[in-house]
Amino acid sequence: MAKFSFDIVSEVDLQEMDNAINQAKKELAQRYDFKNSKSSIDYDRKEKKVVLVADDDYKLKALKSIFVSRVVGRGISPKALDFKTPDKAFEGTLRQSVEISIGISKEKAKELVKIIKDLKLKVQTQIEDDKLRVSSQKKDDLQVVITHLKEIDFPLALNFCNYR
């Protein structure tokens, strides 16, 4: 009997992130409330990190809103963004780092395995580095697992791939 499987991963398309950042920068340059401000968005693709700089708390919130709306508009889950605490920067501005989380940690993978086991289906789960493989004799069981994981509010952005 054939065995079916799929992988659960937490990935971000970095090209889409590039596009979202560029759109946010364009909007930042055009917005009247940001005229003559020191606000900026910097992106380090290698470090998977975004830095938001704004004049004050109000502008930082507005900048964060622009950034998140553009990211969501490009199909990236906001759960993949880890916003750090804003800190004071040069000339009285505020700086907030945003890390782009990619991959599933061992602890989160174990939580996912427990959630899947609680479904009481005949599926096997296997943790492989930063992804989770789920396999079964029945495609229907795999569909139930995917549907259930999409319905729950898991703290990571989950993607399902390599469905065989």
N, CA, C and O of each residue as an XYZ file, in Angstrom:
656
protein
N       0.838     -1.187      0.000
C       0.000      0.000      0.000
C       0.882      1.250      0.000
O       1.887      1.321      0.707
N       0.489      2.214     -0.795
C       1.280      3.443     -0.930
C       1.233      4.266      0.359
O       0.237      4.273      1.083
N       2.327      4.949      0.615
C       2.403      5.813      1.783
C       2.472      7.262      1.302
O       3.278      7.598      0.433
N       1.632      8.104      1.866
C       1.564      9.507      1.486
C       2.195     10.353      2.573
O       2.214      9.962      3.740
N       2.723     11.535      2.187
C       3.348     12.394      3.190
C       3.344     13.846      2.732
O       3.112     14.155      1.563
N       3.608     14.724      3.693
C       3.835     16.137      3.407
C       4.755     16.687      4.481
O       4.938     16.076      5.534
N       5.337     17.857      4.202
C       6.232     18.506      5.156
C       5.571     19.762      5.704
O       4.875     20.482      4.988
N       5.803     20.008      6.987
C       5.378     21.256      7.614
C       6.642     22.080      7.821
O       7.576     21.643      8.494
N       6.665     23.268      7.238
C       7.818     24.155      7.352
C       7.351     25.546      7.757
O       6.163     25.862      7.684
N       8.288     26.362      8.179
C       8.009     27.766      8.462
C       9.014     28.567      7.641
O      10.150     28.786      8.063
N       8.579     28.996      6.467
C       9.473     29.690      5.549
C       8.890     31.029      5.128
O       7.681     31.251      5.189
N       9.773     31.908      4.703
C       9.379     33.209      4.167
C      10.085     33.364      2.823
O      11.294     33.161      2.717
N       9.315     33.725      1.803
C       9.899     33.989      0.492
C      10.618     35.335      0.581
O       9.976     36.383      0.642
N      11.951     35.302      0.588
C      12.733     36.534      0.787
C      12.586     37.510     -0.379
O      12.751     38.716     -0.195
N      12.277     37.007     -1.576
C      12.035     37.908     -2.705
C      10.743     38.692     -2.474
O      10.678     39.884     -2.775
N       9.719     38.029     -1.943
C       8.473     38.727     -1.610
C       8.713     39.742     -0.487
O       8.113     40.816     -0.476
N       9.598     39.393      0.461
C       9.942     40.332      1.534
C      10.627     41.559      0.942
O      10.339     42.685      1.347
N      11.535     41.348     -0.019
C      12.172     42.466     -0.731
C      11.110     43.386     -1.347
O      11.165     44.607     -1.202
N      10.150     42.773     -2.033
C       9.091     43.538     -2.691
C       8.260     44.317     -1.672
O       7.928     45.481     -1.900
N       7.924     43.680     -0.549
C       7.136     44.346      0.491
C       7.895     45.545      1.066
O       7.313     46.607      1.288
N       9.203     45.367      1.304
C      10.032     46.456      1.842
C      10.071     47.621      0.851
O       9.933     48.781      1.242
N      10.260     47.307     -0.425
C      10.310     48.368     -1.443
C       8.990     49.124     -1.521
O       8.983     50.347     -1.654
N       7.867     48.402     -1.438
C       6.557     49.065     -1.454
C       6.391     49.953     -0.225
O       5.885     51.071     -0.325
N       6.818     49.452      0.935
C       6.702     50.228      2.175
C       7.571     51.487      2.096
O       7.147     52.556      2.537
N       8.774     51.372      1.542
C       9.657     52.536      1.397
C       9.028     53.581      0.472
O       9.106     54.783      0.728
N       8.399     53.097     -0.613
C       7.738     53.998     -1.547
C       6.602     54.750     -0.866
O       6.455     55.960     -1.036
N       5.794     54.014     -0.085
C       4.687     54.644      0.629
C       5.212     55.640      1.663
O       4.642     56.717      1.839
N       6.295     55.278      2.340
C       6.908     56.156      3.335
C       7.341     57.482      2.693
O       7.160     58.550      3.278
N       7.913     57.403      1.489
C       8.375     58.604      0.797
C       7.211     59.480      0.343
O       7.370     60.695      0.223
N       6.044     58.889      0.088
C       4.904     59.638     -0.436
C       3.975     60.184      0.649
O       3.205     61.108      0.386
N       4.033     59.635      1.852
C       3.088     60.031      2.903
C       3.411     61.424      3.440
O       4.560     61.745      3.740
N       2.375     62.229      3.550
C       2.536     63.610      4.006
C       2.971     63.671      5.470
O       3.777     64.523      5.842
N       2.443     62.774      6.299
C       2.783     62.816      7.734
C       4.230     62.406      8.004
O       4.710     62.562      9.127
N       4.930     61.886      7.000
C       6.343     61.529      7.166
C       7.274     62.515      6.449
O       8.478     62.278      6.354
N       6.711     63.624      5.944
C       7.518     64.630      5.260
C       8.486     65.260      6.263
O       8.084     65.588      7.379
N       9.734     65.430      5.888
C      10.794     66.012      6.725
C      11.057     65.213      8.004
O      11.503     65.780      9.002
N      10.793     63.928      7.986
C      11.098     63.113      9.173
C      12.322     62.245      8.880
O      12.715     62.066      7.727
N      12.902     61.720      9.933
C      14.090     60.873      9.794
C      13.711     59.400      9.694
O      14.571     58.532      9.847
N      12.442     59.104      9.439
C      11.952     57.721      9.404
C      12.536     56.961      8.222
O      12.718     57.496      7.128
N      12.827     55.675      8.492
C      13.372     54.831      7.429
C      13.103     53.361      7.709
O      12.787     52.964      8.831
N      13.238     52.573      6.660
C      13.134     51.119      6.759
C      14.395     50.546      6.134
O      14.677     50.790      4.961
N      15.151     49.789      6.910
C      16.368     49.158      6.401
C      16.205     47.651      6.482
O      15.643     47.122      7.441
N      16.707     46.964      5.457
C      16.532     45.514      5.354
C      17.869     44.856      5.082
O      18.569     45.229      4.141
N      18.228     43.874      5.904
C      19.429     43.079      5.708
C      18.985     41.661      5.384
O      18.582     40.905      6.268
N      19.063     41.316      4.117
C      18.550     40.013      3.657
C      19.352     38.853      4.235
O      18.784     37.822      4.594
N      20.672     39.017      4.326
C      21.516     37.928      4.858
C      21.207     37.643      6.322
O      21.125     36.485      6.733
N      21.039     38.701      7.104
C      20.747     38.560      8.542
C      19.268     38.268      8.801
O      18.887     37.919      9.918
N      18.433     38.413      7.761
C      16.978     38.264      7.882
C      16.444     39.198      8.966
O      15.776     38.772      9.908
N      16.757     40.483      8.804
C      16.423     41.467      9.819
C      16.004     42.777      9.151
O      16.593     43.207      8.159
N      14.978     43.393      9.719
C      14.493     44.682      9.248
C      14.624     45.658     10.414
O      14.345     45.297     11.558
N      15.047     46.892     10.134
C      15.150     47.910     11.178
C      14.259     49.082     10.797
O      14.414     49.675      9.730
N      13.315     49.410     11.691
C      12.427     50.549     11.503
C      12.942     51.702     12.364
O      13.183     51.524     13.558
N      13.110     52.876     11.768
C      13.558     54.058     12.504
C      12.508     55.143     12.310
O      12.095     55.425     11.186
N      12.076     55.754     13.427
C      11.064     56.808     13.356
C      11.374     57.906     14.366
O      12.126     57.692     15.317
N      10.786     59.090     14.152
C      11.033     60.255     15.009
C      10.467     60.099     16.414
O      11.096     60.500     17.393
N       9.276     59.515     16.507
C       8.634     59.368     17.817
C       7.767     58.105     17.827
O       7.710     57.368     16.843
N       7.106     57.874     18.938
C       6.307     56.668     19.115
C       5.148     56.601     18.116
O       4.845     55.539     17.571
N       4.509     57.741     17.886
C       3.387     57.794     16.943
C       3.838     57.396     15.537
O       3.185     56.593     14.871
N       4.957     57.963     15.095
C       5.458     57.664     13.748
C       5.951     56.218     13.654
O       5.845     55.589     12.601
N       6.490     55.698     14.759
C       6.943     54.304     14.758
C       5.746     53.363     14.578
O       5.824     52.383     13.837
N       4.644     53.671     15.262
C       3.430     52.847     15.105
C       2.906     52.916     13.678
O       2.510     51.896     13.113
N       2.901     54.101     13.094
C       2.441     54.276     11.716
C       3.364     53.538     10.741
O       2.897     52.904      9.795
N       4.665     53.624     10.976
C       5.645     52.949     10.127
C       5.485     51.427     10.225
O       5.559     50.715      9.223
N       5.265     50.950     11.446
C       5.042     49.519     11.666
C       3.778     49.061     10.929
O       3.753     47.979     10.344
N       2.744     49.882     10.962
C       1.490     49.571     10.281
C       1.696     49.489      8.762
O       1.192     48.575      8.110
N       2.436     50.448      8.212
C       2.745     50.432      6.769
C       3.490     49.146      6.421
O       3.141     48.450      5.468
N       4.523     48.843      7.209
C       5.360     47.669      6.962
C       4.533     46.376      7.008
O       4.604     45.554      6.094
N       3.753     46.205      8.075
C       2.970     44.969      8.236
C       1.928     44.842      7.128
O       1.712     43.744      6.613
N       1.280     45.942      6.752
C       0.261     45.862      5.697
C       0.884     45.453      4.360
O       0.283     44.698      3.596
N       2.078     45.951      4.084
C       2.753     45.572      2.827
C       3.209     44.108      2.860
O       3.135     43.408      1.850
N       3.673     43.658      4.012
C       4.114     42.262      4.158
C       2.928     41.321      3.957
O       3.025     40.332      3.231
N       1.805     41.641      4.608
C       0.607     40.807      4.478
C       0.097     40.840      3.041
O      -0.359     39.824      2.516
N       0.175     41.999      2.410
C      -0.253     42.139      1.023
C       0.561     41.293      0.059
O       0.073     40.934     -1.013
N       1.785     40.971      0.422
C       2.641     40.127     -0.424
C       2.507     38.648     -0.072
O       3.249     37.820     -0.599
N       1.570     38.308      0.813
C       1.311     36.899      1.129
C       2.219     36.324      2.205
O       2.335     35.105      2.324
N       2.860     37.173      2.984
C       3.722     36.705      4.073
C       2.960     36.847      5.374
O       2.368     37.893      5.640
N       2.969     35.810      6.179
C       2.249     35.844      7.447
C       2.945     36.774      8.440
O       4.170     36.742      8.558
N       2.180     37.601      9.155
C       2.799     38.460     10.173
C       3.383     37.657     11.338
O       4.155     38.196     12.131
N       3.026     36.381     11.447
C       3.590     35.527     12.499
C       5.075     35.268     12.262
O       5.794     34.876     13.181
N       5.531     35.487     11.033
C       6.949     35.283     10.712
C       7.804     36.470     11.154
O       9.030     36.425     11.054
N       7.159     37.529     11.643
C       7.877     38.729     12.069
C       7.969     38.765     13.587
O       6.957     38.656     14.280
N       9.176     38.918     14.097
C       9.398     38.990     15.542
C       9.845     40.413     15.879
O      11.012     40.766     15.708
N       8.897     41.227     16.361
C       9.192     42.624     16.686
C       9.875     42.711     18.048
O       9.346     42.221     19.046
N      11.034     43.327     18.082
C      11.778     43.539     19.332
C      11.311     44.845     19.978
O      10.589     45.628     19.361
N      11.724     45.067     21.207
C      11.367     46.287     21.921
C      12.078     47.482     21.285
O      13.281     47.423     21.029
N      11.328     48.584     21.025
C      11.970     49.772     20.450
C      12.968     50.387     21.434
O      12.730     50.393     22.642
N      14.078     50.899     20.917
C      15.059     51.560     21.785
C      15.438     52.913     21.179
O      15.239     53.156     19.988
N      15.982     53.774     22.014
C      16.388     55.114     21.582
C      17.574     55.000     20.630
O      18.479     54.188     20.822
N      17.539     55.834     19.603
C      18.635     55.849     18.638
C      19.190     57.278     18.569
O      18.939     58.081     19.469
N      19.920     57.590     17.539
C      20.548     58.903     17.393
C      19.500     60.014     17.239
O      18.411     59.792     16.710
N      19.859     61.217     17.716
C      19.046     62.430     17.582
C      17.602     62.263     18.053
O      16.691     62.851     17.471
N      17.386     61.465     19.101
C      16.056     61.322     19.687
C      15.089     60.435     18.931
O      13.900     60.397     19.250
N      15.585     59.721     17.931
C      14.689     58.832     17.177
C      14.543     57.489     17.899
O      15.292     57.179     18.826
N      13.567     56.707     17.454
C      13.353     55.353     17.985
C      13.721     54.338     16.915
O      13.462     54.543     15.729
N      14.323     53.250     17.348
C      14.720     52.181     16.428
C      14.086     50.877     16.907
O      14.168     50.538     18.088
N      13.455     50.150     15.988
C      12.872     48.859     16.335
C      13.362     47.816     15.346
O      13.231     47.971     14.132
N      13.934     46.743     15.899
C      14.395     45.632     15.067
C      13.264     44.636     14.868
O      12.464     44.391     15.771
N      13.213     44.072     13.678
C      12.231     43.048     13.355
C      12.996     41.876     12.755
O      13.629     42.008     11.708
N      12.933     40.729     13.425
C      13.608     39.546     12.900
C      12.609     38.701     12.125
O      11.464     38.531     12.542
N      13.060     38.176     10.991
C      12.229     37.305     10.171
C      12.551     35.869     10.581
O      13.650     35.373     10.332
N      11.588     35.214     11.206
C      11.852     33.859     11.710
C      11.571     32.822     10.628
O      10.497     32.780     10.029
N      12.577     31.996     10.408
C      12.486     30.937      9.404
C      12.896     29.631     10.061
O      13.902     29.573     10.768
N      12.119     28.588      9.829
C      12.419     27.279     10.401
C      11.609     27.031     11.665
O      11.144     27.965     12.318
N      11.453     25.771     11.992
C      10.714     25.359     13.185
C      11.724     24.848     14.206
O      12.478     23.914     13.933
N      11.733     25.465     15.382
C      12.654     25.028     16.438
C      12.208     23.674     16.977
O      11.070     23.256     16.764
N      13.114     22.991     17.678
C      12.806     21.665     18.240
C      11.604     21.723     19.178
O      10.748     20.839     19.149
N      11.538     22.777     20.022
C      10.429     22.896     20.981
C       9.099     23.047     20.249
O       8.119     22.387     20.593
N       9.065     23.919     19.238
C       7.833     24.130     18.477
C       7.462     22.869     17.690
O       6.281     22.557     17.539
N       8.467     22.144     17.187
C       8.202     20.904     16.473
C       7.562     19.879     17.408
O       6.642     19.161     17.014
N       8.051     19.814     18.648
C       7.471     18.890     19.633
C       6.029     19.274     19.956
O       5.176     18.403     20.130
N       5.755     20.591     20.036
C       4.378     21.043     20.255
C       3.474     20.606     19.105
O       2.352     20.153     19.329
N       3.970     20.744     17.866
C       3.200     20.323     16.697
C       2.936     18.820     16.720
O       1.832     18.371     16.414
N       3.957     18.047     17.086
C       3.793     16.583     17.159
C       2.700     16.242     18.165
O       1.862     15.380     17.899
N       2.703     16.908     19.314
C       1.685     16.649     20.338
C       0.294     16.988     19.814
O      -0.651     16.228     20.028
N       0.158     18.128     19.126
C      -1.134     18.533     18.550
C      -1.626     17.484     17.551
O      -2.805     17.130     17.537
N      -0.708     16.995     16.719
C      -1.080     15.994     15.714
C      -1.452     14.671     16.380
O      -2.419     14.026     15.973
N      -0.693     14.259     17.403
C      -0.995     13.005     18.126
C      -2.365     13.074     18.806
O      -3.080     12.074     18.873
N      -2.729     14.274     19.315
C      -4.018     14.439     19.989
C      -5.204     14.250     19.048
O      -6.332     14.067     19.505
N      -4.959     14.291     17.740
C      -6.034     14.060     16.775
C      -6.433     12.581     16.709
O      -7.491     12.244     16.179
N      -5.592     11.710     17.243
C      -5.836     10.263     17.283
C      -6.056      9.666     15.880
O      -6.946      8.841     15.673
N      -5.233     10.101     14.938
C      -5.265      9.559     13.583
C      -4.070      8.635     13.390
O      -3.103      8.687     14.150
N      -4.146      7.799     12.379
C      -3.023      6.901     12.096
C      -2.031      7.620     11.185
O      -1.946      7.353      9.986
N      -1.294      8.530     11.787
C      -0.254      9.266     11.064
C       1.045      9.196     11.848
O       1.039      9.111     13.076
N       2.150      9.234     11.132
C       3.463      9.253     11.764
C       4.070     10.636     11.555
O       3.940     11.233     10.486
N       4.733     11.131     12.594
C       5.417     12.423     12.485
C       6.901     12.209     12.736
O       7.301     11.380     13.552
N       7.693     12.966     12.025
C       9.134     12.833     12.141
C       9.763     14.225     12.059
O       9.539     14.959     11.097
N      10.549     14.577     13.072
C      11.227     15.881     13.086
C      12.528     15.751     12.293
O      13.376     14.913     12.598
N      12.669     16.603     11.264
C      13.877     16.599     10.435
C      14.433     18.024     10.389
O      13.889     18.878      9.688
N      15.505     18.284     11.126
C      16.128     19.609     11.207
C      15.107     20.684     11.571
O      14.617     20.720     12.700
N      14.783     21.563     10.612
C      13.851     22.649     10.906
C      12.494     22.451     10.223
O      11.778     23.415      9.952
N      12.152     21.189      9.949
C      10.838     20.890      9.379
C      10.275     19.620     10.016
O      10.965     18.914     10.751
N       9.032     19.357      9.720
C       8.340     18.209     10.300
C       7.700     17.425      9.160
O       6.970     18.003      8.354
N       7.955     16.124      9.074
C       7.348     15.292      8.038
C       6.211     14.506      8.654
O       6.373     13.879      9.701
N       5.056     14.541      8.001
C       3.880     13.797      8.449
C       3.536     12.809      7.345
O       3.408     13.186      6.180
N       3.387     11.532      7.723
C       3.070     10.527      6.717
C       1.944      9.620      7.210
O       1.713      9.480      8.411
N       1.248      9.008      6.246
C       0.117      8.148      6.571
C      -0.197      7.238      5.386
O       0.263      7.472      4.268
N      -0.992      6.192      5.648
C      -1.457      5.304      4.587
C      -2.618      5.946      3.827
O      -2.871      5.612      2.670
N      -3.323      6.875      4.489
C      -4.511      7.495      3.899
C      -4.295      8.989      3.656
O      -3.847      9.720      4.539
N      -4.622      9.419      2.446
C      -4.549     10.847      2.125
C      -5.523     11.653      2.971
O      -5.236     12.789      3.348
N      -6.667     11.065      3.267
C      -7.699     11.774      4.042
C      -7.188     12.175      5.423
O      -7.492     13.266      5.906
N      -6.409     11.291      6.063
C      -5.848     11.623      7.377
C      -4.912     12.818      7.290
O      -4.892     13.673      8.175
N      -4.135     12.868      6.210
C      -3.217     13.995      6.024
C      -3.996     15.292      5.807
O      -3.610     16.349      6.306
N      -5.099     15.199      5.058
C      -5.945     16.376      4.838
C      -6.530     16.882      6.153
O      -6.625     18.091      6.366
N      -6.924     15.959      7.042
C      -7.473     16.332      8.347
C      -6.406     17.069      9.165
O      -6.701     18.073      9.812
N      -5.165     16.566      9.133
C      -4.071     17.201      9.875
C      -3.837     18.619      9.354
O      -3.724     19.557     10.143
N      -3.764     18.780      8.030
C      -3.540     20.098      7.443
C      -4.673     21.053      7.819
O      -4.421     22.189      8.223
N      -5.899     20.601      7.689
C      -7.058     21.437      8.025
C      -7.022     21.855      9.491
O      -7.269     23.015      9.819
N      -6.716     20.910     10.365
C      -6.675     21.216     11.805
C      -5.577     22.238     12.116
O      -5.802     23.173     12.884
N      -4.399     22.065     11.526
C      -3.288     22.987     11.794
C      -3.562     24.386     11.240
O      -3.084     25.376     11.794
N      -4.323     24.472     10.159
C      -4.691     25.789      9.619
C      -5.702     26.486     10.514
O      -5.723     27.714     10.589
N      -6.542     25.710     11.194
C      -7.596     26.286     12.036
C      -7.079     26.798     13.378
O      -7.600     27.782     13.903
N      -6.064     26.146     13.938
C      -5.575     26.563     15.251
C      -4.692     27.802     15.103
O      -4.177     28.085     14.021
N      -4.528     28.528     16.191
C      -3.702     29.733     16.173
C      -2.314     29.384     16.704
O      -2.004     29.631     17.870
N      -1.484     28.806     15.834
C      -0.129     28.426     16.233
C       0.774     29.646     16.104
O       0.626     30.413     15.152
N       1.719     29.850     17.046
C       2.537     31.074     17.037
C       3.508     31.204     15.863
O       4.122     32.258     15.700
N       3.663     30.180     15.055
C       4.540     30.249     13.880
C       3.710     30.267     12.599
O       2.581     29.778     12.568
N       4.286     30.837     11.550
C       3.670     30.777     10.230
C       3.976     29.397      9.663
O       5.140     29.071      9.431
N       2.952     28.586      9.437
C       3.168     27.228      8.946
C       2.860     27.139      7.467
O       1.853     27.670      6.999
N       3.740     26.459      6.728
C       3.529     26.195      5.321
C       3.553     24.683      5.128
O       4.266     23.968      5.833
N       2.772     24.208      4.172
C       2.707     22.779      3.886
C       3.218     22.552      2.486
O       2.728     23.165      1.537
N       4.210     21.665      2.340
C       4.814     21.448      1.033
C       5.176     19.973      0.850
O       5.005     19.164      1.762
N       5.669     19.642     -0.320
C       6.092     18.289     -0.685
C       4.999     17.258     -0.435
O       5.261     16.168      0.074
N       3.761     17.620     -0.801
C       2.647     16.695     -0.633
C       2.770     15.581     -1.654
O       2.699     15.820     -2.860
N       2.957     14.349     -1.159
C       3.121     13.193     -2.064
C       2.117     12.133     -1.711
O       2.083     11.079     -2.347
